[in-house]
Every structure is written in structure tokens, then in C-alpha cells.
Amino acid sequence: MTHVTLTRMPSNHLHLHYAVSRRTQPSQKALRAIADAQSLVNNRCSWTYERLALKPVERRPERPQYSSFPFVQFASAKPALPAELARVDGGPVVRFDDAALAGSTRVRDNLWNAHLIVAFLKHVSASFPELLLELRDDTGFVLPGAVWIRGGKVELQRDWLNRERERVLEFSGDPNAAAPFVWAEAEALQGRFFLDAPAGDFSDVMEIQEMIGVSYDELNSLSLADAADIVVNRVMTERVPSRA
């Protein structure tokens, strides 16, 4: 697997948002399996801040229409955030309009936890290839900002990237503002979707020590993304019990 070897996180407030599209509504069997897999990864792996939190999304009841009673607004409306964004605990939270399942995890500056999230989503996607998953992050871990995951494979979410590029260009009026988007698209086309690092940089993580039986030198030749895939696969296939 080709990967970018970088060890510094772009932000110390990484907040990953993920969802399963309502267009590919999971069956009850899939829902139970996803919940079980999430519990296993949460209990068996090391998390320094928040854990995986994928759960069903309740449909919001539609506002009833009272055509004979017009509404009168006495105060000026607050400027609205984009439809897909809100703020919770001072940070941006993505709202997926068509999600059957959704969640978010703040991992701060922990690159290992970020890759565990990706590995978990890839496992779910490979186990249920009929599902369409989405992962977003605007703090630098997801290089193009948003990706699709289907059949266990990560794909560029090109429409999202193009909309963001157009929005930034319109806001700034500077053609150079598109450069990061061009770079991110080029990286994604080469199969590089996430900030990566050598697994050796995280050799003190318990599950890496226990489940990847290689030397420190061999760990340095293994990407953190591949290490997370190995760990999540072992947790799933061997049903490794929690240390708690």
C-alpha cells in the first residue's frame, strides 16, 4: 500500500464524522453486527479521548403546517450555518441529511485512533458491501476532506471536493485558494486519502504490541493505516476479549 509518511498531525482537535447513507438502509442483521463490531473495537483498542459512536439516526418529525395561522417574527434571525453543520461543545459537528447511521469521534491529536476509525469503517463496508459509508474531516487527517467507503474500498467524494473548492474560490476571490484542493485530489487519485505515519512511531500502543508480532524495524516499514487494518481484523476474526 502506498502511503504518505508524515508524523505531525495538522490539528490537535481532530474530529472525524462518519455515516451510513439512508439510500443503503442496513438490515436488522447488519445493525446488530455493526453494533457488535463497534463494541469489540471500542473495548479492545486504546482510545485517548472519545470512542467510536456510530448509531441509528432518528428521523426528525416534520413541522406541521398551519396555513391559517401565519407566523410573526419579532426578532431578527441569527445567521444560519451551512445546512450540514452545527456547533456542539464549541466545535463543528457535521449533520448528514440522509444518514441511516451516523456518529463522530474527537481524537484530538491521536493519529492511531483516527486510523482505527477508518479501519473499523472499512471492516463494516467489506462485511456489508451493499452499504454506502461516508467519512468527513476538515482538520487535515482526511486529505480530500470527505470520502466514500464501499465494499471495503475508499473513494474520493469528488462532488463534495468540487463544492468546497467553489465555495472557497467564491469567498476569497483568489485563484490560488484552489491549490490545496488540487493537491488533495491528486493525492486521492494516487490512493492517498489519509495522513499516515510509520507504525513504529506508535510501538507503545498495547494492541500494536500484542497483535502485530514484528520487530521495531519491521514496524517502521509498516504504515499506521495497515497496522490499524491488521488490529481491527484480528479483533473481529479472533473475537479478542477486552482487557477491562
C-alpha positions as CSV (number, residue, x, y, z in Angstrom):
1,M,0.0,0.0,0.0
2,T,1.4,3.4,-0.9
3,H,1.3,5.9,1.9
4,V,2.4,9.3,2.9
5,T,5.0,9.3,5.7
6,L,4.1,12.2,8.0
7,T,4.2,12.1,11.7
8,R,2.8,15.5,12.7
9,M,-1.0,16.0,12.9
10,P,-2.4,19.1,11.2
11,S,-4.5,19.9,14.2
12,N,-4.7,18.9,17.8
13,H,-8.5,18.9,17.6
14,L,-9.2,16.2,15.1
15,H,-12.9,15.4,14.9
16,L,-14.0,12.7,12.5
17,H,-17.6,12.4,11.3
18,Y,-19.0,9.2,9.7
19,A,-22.3,7.9,8.5
20,V,-24.1,5.1,6.6
21,S,-26.3,6.5,3.9
22,R,-30.1,6.0,4.2
23,R,-30.0,5.2,0.5
24,T,-28.5,1.9,1.6
25,Q,-30.6,1.2,4.7
26,P,-28.9,-1.5,6.8
27,S,-31.0,-4.6,7.7
28,Q,-31.6,-5.5,11.3
29,K,-28.9,-8.2,11.0
30,A,-26.4,-5.6,9.7
31,L,-27.3,-3.2,12.5
32,R,-26.7,-5.9,15.2
33,A,-23.4,-6.9,13.5
34,I,-22.2,-3.2,13.3
35,A,-23.1,-2.6,16.9
36,D,-21.2,-5.7,18.0
37,A,-18.2,-4.8,15.9
38,Q,-18.1,-1.3,17.3
39,S,-18.3,-2.6,20.9
40,L,-15.4,-5.0,20.3
41,V,-13.2,-2.3,18.8
42,N,-14.1,0.2,21.5
43,N,-13.4,-2.3,24.3
44,R,-10.2,-3.9,22.9
45,C,-8.4,-0.9,21.5
46,S,-6.7,2.1,23.2
47,W,-8.7,5.4,23.0
48,T,-7.2,8.5,24.4
49,Y,-10.3,10.7,24.2
50,E,-13.6,9.6,22.6
51,R,-14.5,6.2,21.1
52,L,-16.5,5.1,18.1
53,A,-20.1,6.3,18.3
54,L,-21.9,5.1,15.2
55,K,-25.6,4.7,15.9
56,P,-29.0,4.9,14.2
57,V,-30.3,8.4,13.3
58,E,-33.9,9.2,14.3
59,R,-35.9,10.9,11.7
60,R,-36.9,14.4,12.7
61,P,-40.6,14.9,12.7
62,E,-41.8,17.3,10.0
63,R,-43.0,20.6,11.2
64,P,-46.8,20.7,10.9
65,Q,-48.2,23.3,8.5
66,Y,-50.6,25.9,10.0
67,S,-51.6,27.7,6.8
68,S,-54.4,29.7,8.6
69,F,-52.1,31.0,11.4
70,P,-49.2,32.9,9.9
71,F,-46.1,33.2,12.0
72,V,-44.9,36.6,13.0
73,Q,-41.2,37.0,13.7
74,F,-40.4,39.7,16.3
75,A,-36.6,39.3,16.4
76,S,-34.0,39.2,13.6
77,A,-32.9,35.7,12.7
78,K,-29.4,34.6,13.6
79,P,-27.1,34.0,10.6
80,A,-27.5,30.3,9.7
81,L,-24.7,27.8,9.5
82,P,-24.5,25.7,6.4
83,A,-27.2,23.1,6.4
84,E,-24.8,20.3,7.1
85,L,-23.1,22.0,10.1
86,A,-23.9,22.8,13.6
87,R,-21.8,23.5,16.7
88,V,-21.6,21.4,19.8
89,D,-19.2,22.0,22.7
90,G,-17.6,24.8,20.7
91,G,-16.7,22.6,17.8
92,P,-18.2,22.0,14.4
93,V,-20.4,18.9,14.0
94,V,-21.5,17.5,10.7
95,R,-25.1,16.7,10.2
96,F,-25.7,14.1,7.5
97,D,-29.1,14.8,5.8
98,D,-29.7,11.2,4.5
99,A,-27.9,9.1,7.2
100,A,-29.4,5.8,8.5
101,L,-26.5,5.7,11.0
102,A,-24.1,8.5,12.0
103,G,-21.6,9.4,14.6
104,S,-18.5,11.4,15.3
105,T,-15.3,10.9,17.4
106,R,-12.9,13.5,18.6
107,V,-9.5,12.0,18.7
108,R,-7.6,15.3,19.3
109,D,-4.0,14.7,18.1
110,N,-4.1,10.8,18.2
111,L,-3.3,9.6,14.7
112,W,-3.6,5.9,15.8
113,N,-7.2,6.5,16.9
114,A,-8.0,8.2,13.6
115,H,-6.8,5.2,11.7
116,L,-8.7,2.8,14.0
117,I,-11.9,4.7,12.9
118,V,-11.0,4.2,9.2
119,A,-10.2,0.5,9.7
120,F,-13.5,0.0,11.5
121,L,-15.5,1.7,8.7
122,K,-13.6,-0.3,6.1
123,H,-14.4,-3.5,8.0
124,V,-18.1,-2.6,8.2
125,S,-18.1,-1.8,4.5
126,A,-16.4,-5.0,3.5
127,S,-18.7,-7.1,5.6
128,F,-21.8,-5.4,4.1
129,P,-20.8,-4.2,0.6
130,E,-24.3,-3.1,-0.1
131,L,-23.8,-0.2,2.3
132,L,-22.5,3.2,1.3
133,L,-20.4,4.8,4.1
134,E,-19.1,8.4,4.3
135,L,-16.2,9.9,6.3
136,R,-15.6,13.6,6.7
137,D,-12.9,15.6,8.4
138,D,-11.9,19.3,7.9
139,T,-8.9,19.3,10.2
140,G,-6.4,17.6,7.9
141,F,-6.5,13.8,8.5
142,V,-8.8,13.1,5.6
143,L,-6.7,14.7,2.8
144,P,-9.6,15.5,0.4
145,G,-11.9,16.3,3.3
146,A,-14.5,13.7,2.5
147,V,-14.5,10.2,1.1
148,W,-16.9,7.4,0.3
149,I,-16.3,3.8,1.5
150,R,-17.9,1.0,-0.3
151,G,-17.0,-2.7,-0.5
152,G,-14.2,-2.0,1.9
153,K,-12.6,0.4,-0.5
154,V,-12.1,4.2,0.0
155,E,-13.1,6.5,-2.9
156,L,-12.8,10.2,-3.5
157,Q,-16.0,12.1,-2.8
158,R,-15.5,14.4,-5.8
159,D,-18.7,16.3,-5.7
160,W,-18.0,17.4,-2.1
161,L,-14.5,18.4,-3.0
162,N,-15.7,20.4,-6.0
163,R,-18.3,22.2,-3.9
164,E,-15.8,23.1,-1.3
165,R,-13.3,24.4,-3.9
166,E,-16.0,26.6,-5.5
167,R,-17.1,27.9,-2.1
168,V,-13.5,28.9,-1.1
169,L,-12.9,30.5,-4.5
170,E,-16.1,32.5,-4.3
171,F,-15.3,33.6,-0.8
172,S,-11.7,34.5,-1.3
173,G,-11.7,35.6,-4.9
174,D,-8.1,34.3,-5.1
175,P,-7.4,31.6,-7.7
176,N,-4.5,30.3,-5.6
177,A,-7.0,29.3,-2.9
178,A,-7.9,26.3,-5.1
179,A,-4.3,24.9,-4.8
180,P,-4.9,22.8,-1.7
181,F,-7.9,21.2,-3.3
182,V,-5.9,20.4,-6.5
183,W,-3.2,18.8,-4.3
184,A,-5.7,16.8,-2.3
185,E,-7.4,15.5,-5.4
186,A,-4.0,14.5,-6.9
187,E,-3.2,12.6,-3.6
188,A,-6.5,10.8,-3.6
189,L,-6.1,9.8,-7.3
190,Q,-2.8,8.1,-6.2
191,G,-4.7,6.2,-3.4
192,R,-3.5,8.5,-0.6
193,F,-6.6,9.6,1.3
194,F,-5.3,9.9,4.9
195,L,-2.4,11.4,6.8
196,D,-0.2,8.4,7.6
197,A,3.0,7.5,9.6
198,P,5.2,4.5,10.4
199,A,3.6,2.1,12.8
200,G,6.9,2.2,14.7
201,D,6.0,5.7,15.9
202,F,3.2,4.1,18.0
203,S,5.0,1.0,19.2
204,D,4.0,1.7,22.8
205,V,0.3,1.1,21.9
206,M,-0.8,-2.0,23.7
207,E,-2.8,-3.6,20.8
208,I,0.1,-3.0,18.4
209,Q,2.4,-4.8,20.7
210,E,0.0,-7.7,21.3
211,M,-1.4,-8.2,17.8
212,I,1.4,-7.3,15.4
213,G,4.2,-9.6,16.1
214,V,7.0,-8.0,14.3
215,S,10.2,-6.2,15.3
216,Y,10.5,-2.5,15.8
217,D,12.4,-2.2,12.4
218,E,9.6,-4.1,10.7
219,L,7.0,-1.8,12.4
220,N,8.8,1.2,10.9
221,S,8.3,-0.3,7.4
222,L,4.6,-0.8,8.1
223,S,2.2,2.1,7.7
224,L,-0.1,3.1,10.6
225,A,-3.1,2.6,8.3
226,D,-2.0,-1.0,7.6
227,A,-1.4,-1.6,11.3
228,A,-4.9,-0.4,12.1
229,D,-6.4,-2.8,9.4
230,I,-4.4,-5.7,11.0
231,V,-5.6,-4.9,14.5
232,V,-9.2,-4.4,13.6
233,N,-9.2,-7.6,11.5
234,R,-7.8,-9.6,14.4
235,V,-10.3,-8.1,16.9
236,M,-13.1,-9.1,14.5
237,T,-11.9,-12.5,13.4
238,E,-10.5,-13.8,16.7
239,R,-13.0,-12.0,19.0
240,V,-10.2,-10.9,21.2
241,P,-11.6,-10.2,24.6
242,S,-11.5,-6.8,26.3
243,R,-8.6,-6.1,28.7
244,A,-11.1,-4.3,31.0
